[in-house]
């Protein structure tokens, strides 16, 4: 082998042992600023070895057709593009003439890369010049020896990474090295501000996940830069740990795009298309239009969505009263009721209603029973034209106990069969239909109050339950009237928020005495009821059709009307 005058152990990559020798002749030192114009494939840097310069083969160790072990740089150097050629076999010189670069380049550092970053050669040996191939010595460990191919610059991916014979750098020159430093600086600032999608990790350009199958990031950097950045973060912090600190929240419908954010609020979907498919919690719709949700003001939900539907609903209710055609049973709402004298479809529904008596059954608008009571209420107001009719809110049917009905019928029969009773009265017991405006101590007849109370001071509930009244509390008897205007004036409630109610029912008057004052209990001796009349100074009579009865069994309430 020829002796080169400038050959030294240092130029040979630190191979000072007798078993290794220098292959190339060192040249003049190169300035790193000239790397941009440096052709990595020129042959001026080293002397090409010709076959005549090689020593003869050793038959005991060298084989003419010996092939080096297959070596793929991707197994030790992460991030190399799969498109790079991978040599699998080549003719190599004798192992005594090769260089062991793995021992001399592991401690070297790129001058533009911070010392905190690991050496890019720590994961494996890479070279830039195709003719400066090195082969491991005769070591039995195949993982530490092999044929290396050049790698491209991690920034431009056009030129080979710079290799000065002893060290390999990730970039091809100063320009790409500056771009690499700028990318790492931006990634460091985003990581310190808590951003989950750092530039170095490529999460901003790919919202579907933090990892990318292409091995590139948003700035076009291959995954080798990502591996360098991950290793520089410290041994206790992994890339997966940093990504899981604040993961990107994906759309709950498509699970492909991130959730939409505006004004600090995170929406469950990514846009309007997924929002239309998103099954939001069901809301109660307007009772009239069934298109918009009901209005909620101060926690109270109203039956309509606005003033327009509210007014339209009132008009529709009035029209429904005038055109009531529903004849369904008010208990089961399946079959038609039995004729005009009953509101039930069968004896089964009637028994079911009596089992809960006494209580109220609401009559909906549009039912024939509601129309019948409303017409009677409206006609009664026409007698007093100077009074303004009160608007009906609800109408209830009063379902009384069977024993209470039997007591009423027995009282009526006793009055009619009494000796001296006038037979000219067409109705049995002088039965009349009238209104009762009563005082009450409870909210019976209001929303949700369907059962009477058990207070003896509540006149309304005592009549519905058909219990005897205490004479000391009701010394003047029970006032009834044939005028609805007078009944609404007498109706009072102890609770201010309770709606006013009146009763419509049957009254057994029997023998009537006409007086101008209300006599105390039990009334006149020869009369069952008292007709109260007034007189003016001129002698004319004022008749409000007021009748006073003293026995609760003389009353049979049928309907309760709640009015404004």
C-alpha positions in Angstrom: 0.0 0.0 0.0 1.3 3.5 -0.8 2.4 5.8 1.9 0.8 9.2 2.0 2.8 12.0 3.5 -0.2 13.6 5.2 -1.6 10.4 6.6 -2.1 10.4 10.4 -4.1 8.6 13.0 -6.3 11.6 13.6 -7.3 11.9 9.9 -8.2 8.3 9.9 -11.2 8.9 12.3 -9.4 8.0 15.5 -8.2 4.6 14.4 -5.0 4.3 16.3 -4.7 0.6 16.6 -2.4 -1.5 14.4 -5.4 -3.4 12.9 -6.8 -0.4 11.1 -5.2 2.0 8.5 -6.2 5.1 6.7 -7.8 4.6 3.3 -7.9 8.2 1.9 -5.5 11.1 1.8 -6.5 14.1 3.9 -7.1 17.3 2.0 -6.9 21.0 3.0 -9.5 21.9 5.7 -12.8 23.1 4.3 -14.8 26.1 5.6 -18.3 25.2 6.6 -19.6 28.4 4.8 -18.6 26.9 1.5 -21.0 23.9 1.9 -23.7 25.4 -0.2 -21.6 25.1 -3.3 -20.1 21.8 -2.3 -20.8 18.9 -4.5 -21.1 15.8 -2.4 -20.3 13.5 -5.3 -17.0 15.0 -6.4 -14.0 12.8 -6.1 -11.6 15.6 -5.1 -11.9 15.0 -1.4 -10.4 11.5 -1.3 -8.1 9.3 -3.4 -9.9 6.5 -5.1 -8.6 3.1 -4.2 -7.8 0.9 -7.2 -7.5 -2.8 -7.1 -3.7 -2.7 -7.6 -3.4 -0.9 -4.2 -5.1 -3.6 -2.3 -3.1 -6.4 -0.6 -3.5 -10.0 -1.7 -6.4 -11.9 -0.2 -5.9 -14.1 2.8 -7.2 -17.5 2.0 -7.9 -18.3 5.7 -10.2 -15.2 6.2 -10.9 -13.6 2.8 -13.3 -15.1 0.3 -13.4 -13.6 -3.2 -17.2 -13.7 -3.4 -17.8 -12.6 0.2 -20.7 -10.3 0.6 -21.2 -7.9 3.5 -24.2 -8.5 5.8 -27.4 -6.9 4.6 -28.0 -3.6 6.3 -31.0 -1.4 6.3 -30.3 2.1 7.8 -34.0 2.5 8.7 -33.7 0.0 11.6 -31.3 2.3 13.5 -31.9 5.7 12.1 -35.6 6.8 12.4 -37.2 9.1 10.0 -35.3 8.2 6.8 -37.5 8.3 3.7 -38.5 4.8 2.5 -37.8 6.0 -1.0 -34.0 6.1 -0.4 -32.1 3.2 -2.0 -31.0 0.5 0.4 -27.9 -1.4 -0.7 -27.9 -5.0 0.0 -24.6 -6.2 -1.4 -21.4 -4.8 -2.8 -17.7 -5.8 -3.2 -15.6 -4.6 -0.3 -11.9 -4.6 0.4 -10.3 -6.6 3.2 -11.4 -5.9 6.8 -7.8 -4.7 7.6 -8.3 -1.6 5.4 -11.6 -0.3 6.8 -12.3 2.4 9.3 -14.2 2.0 12.6 -16.2 5.2 12.7 -18.6 4.1 15.3 -16.0 4.7 18.0 -14.8 8.1 16.8 -18.1 9.8 15.8 -20.4 9.0 18.7 -19.1 11.9 20.8 -19.1 14.5 18.1 -21.7 17.3 17.9 -23.0 19.5 15.1 -21.7 23.0 15.6 -25.2 24.5 14.9 -27.2 22.0 17.0 -27.5 22.7 20.8 -25.6 20.5 23.1 -28.8 19.4 24.8 -29.9 17.6 21.6 -28.4 14.2 21.2 -26.1 13.5 18.4 -27.9 12.4 15.2 -25.4 9.6 14.9 -26.2 8.0 18.2 -28.9 5.8 16.6 -26.6 4.5 13.8 -23.9 5.5 11.4 -24.8 7.5 8.3 -22.5 8.9 5.6 -22.8 11.4 2.8 -20.2 10.4 0.2 -21.0 7.2 -1.7 -17.3 6.4 -2.2 -16.4 6.8 1.4 -17.9 3.5 2.4 -16.8 1.9 5.6 -17.1 -1.6 6.6 -16.8 -2.9 10.2 -13.8 -5.0 11.1 -14.0 -8.6 11.6 -16.4 -8.3 14.6 -18.8 -11.1 15.2 -21.6 -8.6 16.1 -23.4 -7.9 12.9 -25.4 -5.0 14.4 -22.3 -2.9 14.9 -21.0 -3.3 11.3 -22.4 -2.9 7.9 -22.6 -0.8 4.7 -24.0 2.7 5.1 -25.7 4.9 2.5 -25.9 8.7 2.3 -28.9 10.4 3.8 -30.7 13.5 2.5 -30.9 16.9 4.3 -33.8 16.9 6.7 -34.9 20.4 5.5 -34.6 20.5 1.7 -34.5 16.8 1.0 -32.6 17.5 -2.2 -28.9 17.6 -1.2 -27.1 15.0 0.9 -26.4 15.9 4.5 -22.9 17.3 5.1 -20.3 14.8 6.1 -16.7 16.0 6.8 -15.2 12.5 7.1 -15.6 12.3 10.8 -18.9 13.8 11.6 -22.3 13.7 9.9 -24.8 16.6 10.2 -28.6 16.6 9.7 -28.5 19.4 7.1 -26.6 20.1 4.0 -25.4 23.6 4.8 -25.9 26.9 6.7 -29.2 27.8 5.1 -30.9 24.6 6.0 -29.3 24.6 9.4 -30.8 28.0 10.1 -34.2 26.8 9.1 -33.9 23.8 11.4 -33.0 26.1 14.3 -36.0 28.4 13.6 -38.3 25.4 13.4 -37.0 24.1 16.7 -37.4 27.6 18.3 -41.0 27.9 17.2 -41.8 24.4 18.5 -40.2 25.2 21.8 -42.4 28.4 22.2 -45.6 26.5 21.4 -44.7 23.8 23.8 -44.1 26.2 26.6 -47.5 28.0 26.0 -49.5 24.8 26.4 -50.3 24.3 22.7 -51.3 20.8 22.0 -50.5 21.0 18.3 -46.8 22.0 18.1 -45.2 22.6 14.8 -42.5 20.0 15.4 -45.2 17.4 16.1 -47.3 18.3 13.1 -50.7 18.2 14.9 -52.0 21.5 13.6 -52.0 20.4 10.0 -53.5 17.0 10.9 -56.4 17.4 13.4 -57.3 13.7 13.1 -54.5 12.8 15.4 -51.1 13.7 16.7 -49.2 11.1 14.7 -48.9 11.2 10.9 -48.4 8.1 8.7 -46.4 10.1 6.2 -43.5 10.8 8.6 -43.7 14.5 7.8 -44.8 17.6 9.8 -46.5 20.8 8.8 -43.3 22.5 7.7 -42.2 19.6 5.5 -39.7 18.2 8.0 -39.2 14.5 8.1 -39.7 12.4 11.2 -36.0 12.4 12.0 -36.4 16.0 13.3 -39.3 14.8 15.4 -37.2 12.1 16.9 -34.4 14.6 17.7 -36.9 17.0 19.3 -38.5 14.1 21.3 -35.1 12.9 22.6 -34.2 16.5 23.6 -37.2 16.9 25.9 -35.7 14.8 28.6 -35.6 11.1 29.5 -38.7 11.4 31.8 -41.0 13.0 29.2 -42.2 11.2 26.1 -44.0 12.5 23.1 -47.2 10.6 23.9 -47.2 12.1 27.4 -47.0 15.6 26.0 -49.8 15.0 23.5 -52.2 13.5 26.1 -52.0 16.5 28.4 -54.6 18.4 26.3 -55.8 16.3 23.4 -57.8 17.8 20.6 -61.6 17.3 21.1 -63.1 15.8 18.0 -66.7 16.3 16.6 -69.2 14.0 18.4 -70.9 13.2 15.1 -68.2 12.6 12.4 -65.2 12.1 14.8 -63.0 13.5 12.0 -62.8 17.3 12.4 -62.2 19.1 15.7 -65.1 20.8 17.6 -66.0 24.3 16.6 -64.9 27.0 19.0 -66.1 30.6 19.1 -65.9 33.2 21.9 -64.4 30.7 24.3 -67.3 28.3 23.9 -66.8 24.8 22.6 -69.6 23.4 20.5 -70.3 19.6 20.4 -70.0 19.5 16.6 -67.6 20.8 13.9 -70.2 22.7 11.9 -73.8 23.1 10.8 -73.9 19.8 8.9 -73.0 17.7 11.9 -75.1 19.9 14.1 -78.2 19.0 12.1 -77.4 15.3 12.7 -76.6 15.8 16.3 -79.4 14.4 18.6 -79.8 17.2 21.1 -81.9 16.7 24.2 -85.6 16.8 23.4 -87.5 20.0 24.2 -91.2 20.6 24.6 -92.7 22.2 21.5 -95.4 24.8 21.3 -98.9 23.3 22.0 -100.4 25.3 19.1 -97.8 25.3 16.2 -95.7 22.3 17.3 -92.7 23.9 15.5 -90.9 26.1 18.0 -90.1 25.4 21.7 -92.2 26.7 24.5 -91.3 30.0 26.1 -89.6 29.8 29.5 -89.5 33.0 31.6 -88.0 33.0 35.0 -88.1 29.2 35.2 -91.8 29.1 34.2 -92.7 27.3 31.0 -95.7 28.6 29.0 -97.8 26.4 26.7 -97.1 28.5 23.6 -93.9 29.7 21.9 -94.9 33.4 21.8 -97.6 36.0 21.7 -98.8 35.1 18.2 -99.5 31.5 19.1 -100.9 32.5 22.4 -103.6 34.7 20.7 -104.2 32.1 18.1 -104.7 29.5 20.7 -107.3 31.6 22.5 -109.2 32.1 19.3 -109.0 28.4 18.5 -110.4 27.6 22.0 -113.4 29.8 21.4 -114.0 28.2 18.0 -113.6 24.7 19.5 -116.3 25.5 22.1 -118.8 26.5 19.4 -118.0 23.5 17.3 -117.5 20.9 20.0 -118.0 17.4 18.5 -116.0 15.1 20.8 -118.3 12.5 22.4 -115.6 10.2 23.9 -115.8 8.8 27.4 -114.2 11.2 29.9 -112.6 8.2 31.7 -111.1 5.9 29.1 -111.2 8.3 26.1 -111.6 5.2 23.8 -115.3 4.5 23.3 -118.2 6.9 22.8 -120.3 7.9 25.8 -123.8 6.4 26.4 -126.3 8.9 25.1 -126.9 12.5 26.3 -127.6 11.7 29.9 -124.3 10.0 30.7 -120.7 11.0 30.1 -119.4 7.5 30.4 -119.2 4.7 27.8 -120.0 1.8 30.1 -120.8 0.8 33.7 -117.1 -0.2 34.1 -115.9 3.4 33.6 -118.7 4.7 35.8 -117.7 2.4 38.6 -114.0 3.4 38.2 -115.0 7.0 38.5 -117.1 6.4 41.7 -114.2 4.5 43.3 -112.3 7.8 43.6 -115.2 10.0 44.6 -115.5 12.7 45.6 -113.2 14.4 43.2 -113.1 16.6 40.1 -112.9 15.4 36.4 -111.7 18.1 34.0 -113.7 18.5 30.8 -111.5 19.5 27.9 -112.5 22.2 25.4 -114.1 20.6 22.3 -116.0 18.0 24.3 -119.8 18.2 24.1 -120.1 18.2 27.9 -117.9 21.3 28.0 -120.0 23.0 25.4 -123.3 22.2 27.2 -122.1 23.8 30.5 -120.4 26.8 28.7 -123.7 27.6 26.9 -125.7 27.5 30.1 -123.1 29.8 31.7 -123.2 32.3 28.8 -127.0 32.4 28.7 -127.1 33.2 32.4 -125.0 36.3 31.8 -127.6 37.7 29.4 -130.1 38.2 32.1 -127.8 41.0 33.5 -126.8 42.9 30.4 -125.0 45.6 32.4 -122.4 43.1 33.7 -119.3 41.9 31.8 -119.1 38.1 31.5 -116.1 36.4 33.2 -114.0 34.3 30.9 -114.1 30.6 31.6 -110.7 29.1 32.5 -111.7 25.5 33.2 -114.8 23.4 33.7 -114.8 20.3 36.0 -117.4 17.6 36.5 -118.0 16.8 40.2 -118.2 13.1 40.8 -119.9 12.6 44.2 -120.2 9.4 46.2 -123.1 7.2 45.5 -124.3 7.6 49.1 -124.5 11.4 48.7 -126.7 11.0 45.6 -129.0 8.6 47.5 -129.3 11.2 50.3 -130.2 13.9 47.8 -132.9 11.7 46.1 -134.3 10.7 49.5 -134.6 14.3 50.6 -136.3 15.2 47.4 -138.8 12.4 47.7 -139.6 13.3 51.3 -140.4 16.9 50.3 -142.6 15.9 47.4 -144.6 13.3 49.5 -145.2 15.7 52.3 -149.0 16.4 53.0 -150.2 19.7 51.7 -147.4 20.1 49.1 -148.7 21.7 46.0 -149.3 19.2 43.2 -149.2 21.9 40.6 -145.4 22.0 40.7 -144.2 20.1 37.7 -140.7 19.2 39.1 -140.4 16.8 41.9 -139.7 18.6 45.2 -139.7 22.0 43.4 -136.2 21.2 42.0 -134.4 24.1 40.3 -131.0 24.6 38.7 -128.9 27.3 40.2 -125.5 28.7 41.0 -123.6 28.7 44.2 -121.0 31.3 45.0 -119.3 30.0 48.1 -116.4 30.9 50.4 -113.6 28.4 50.7 -110.5 28.0 52.9 -108.4 25.9 50.5 -107.4 25.8 46.8 -109.9 23.2 45.8 -110.8 23.8 42.1 -107.4 25.2 41.3 -104.7 23.6 39.1 -103.9 20.2 40.5 -106.4 20.4 43.4 -108.9 17.8 42.5 -110.0 16.5 45.9 -111.9 18.5 48.6 -110.4 19.2 52.0 -111.8 18.0 55.3 -112.1 21.4 57.0 -115.6 22.1 58.5 -114.9 25.8 57.9 -114.6 25.4 54.1 -118.2 25.6 52.8 -117.3 24.6 49.3 -115.7 21.3 50.3 -118.5 20.5 52.8 -121.1 20.7 50.1 -119.0 18.5 47.7 -118.4 15.9 50.4 -122.1 16.3 51.5 -121.3 16.6 55.2 -123.6 18.4 57.6 -122.8 22.0 58.4 -122.2 23.3 61.9 -125.2 25.5 62.7 -123.0 27.9 64.8 -120.8 28.6 61.8 -123.5 28.8 59.1 -126.4 30.4 61.0 -127.8 32.0 57.8 -127.9 28.8 55.8 -126.6 28.3 52.2 -127.2 31.1 49.7 -128.0 30.0 46.1 -129.0 32.2 43.1 -130.3 31.8 39.6 -128.0 34.7 38.4 -124.4 33.9 37.5 -123.4 37.5 38.0 -124.6 37.4 41.6 -122.9 34.1 42.2 -119.5 35.4 40.9 -119.8 38.4 43.3 -120.4 36.1 46.3 -117.5 33.7 45.4 -114.5 34.5 47.5 -111.4 32.6 48.4 -109.2 32.8 51.5 -106.1 32.4 49.4 -105.4 35.4 47.2 -103.7 33.5 44.4 -106.5 30.9 44.1 -108.9 31.4 41.1 -112.5 32.1 41.8 -115.0 29.2 41.4 -118.7 28.7 41.4 -120.9 25.6 41.4 -123.7 24.7 39.0 -126.1 22.1 40.3 -129.6 21.1 41.3 -131.4 22.6 44.3 -134.5 21.2 46.0 -136.4 24.3 47.2 -139.6 22.6 48.5 -142.0 25.1 50.1 -140.6 28.6 49.7 -141.2 31.6 52.0 -140.6 35.1 50.7 -138.8 37.4 53.1 -136.8 40.6 52.9 -134.3 39.5 55.4 -132.4 36.2 56.0 -133.8 34.4 59.0 -131.4 32.5 61.3 -131.1 28.7 61.3 -133.3 26.6 61.0 -135.5 29.1 59.1 -139.3 29.5 59.1 -141.2 26.6 60.6 -143.6 26.1 57.6 -141.0 26.5 54.8 -138.1 24.5 53.4 -136.3 27.5 51.8 -136.5 31.3 51.9 -136.7 33.6 48.8 -134.9 36.9 49.6 -136.4 40.0 47.9 -135.8 43.7 48.4 -138.1 46.7 48.3 -137.4 50.2 47.2 -138.8 53.4 48.8 -141.5 53.5 46.1 -142.6 50.0 46.9 -141.2 48.1 43.9 -139.5 44.7 44.4 -135.9 43.9 43.8 -135.4 40.3 43.0 -131.9 38.8 42.7 -133.3 35.2 42.5 -131.6 34.4 45.8 -132.7 31.3 47.7 -131.5 30.2 51.1 -131.6 26.5 52.1 -130.6 25.0 55.5 -129.9 21.4 54.7 -126.9 20.3 52.7 -128.8 17.3 51.4 -131.0 19.7 49.3 -128.0 20.4 47.0 -126.5 18.3 44.3 -123.4 20.0 42.8 -122.7 18.8 39.2 -120.1 21.1 37.7 -117.4 23.5 39.0 -116.4 26.5 36.8 -113.1 28.3 37.3 -113.2 31.8 35.9 -111.0 34.9 35.7 
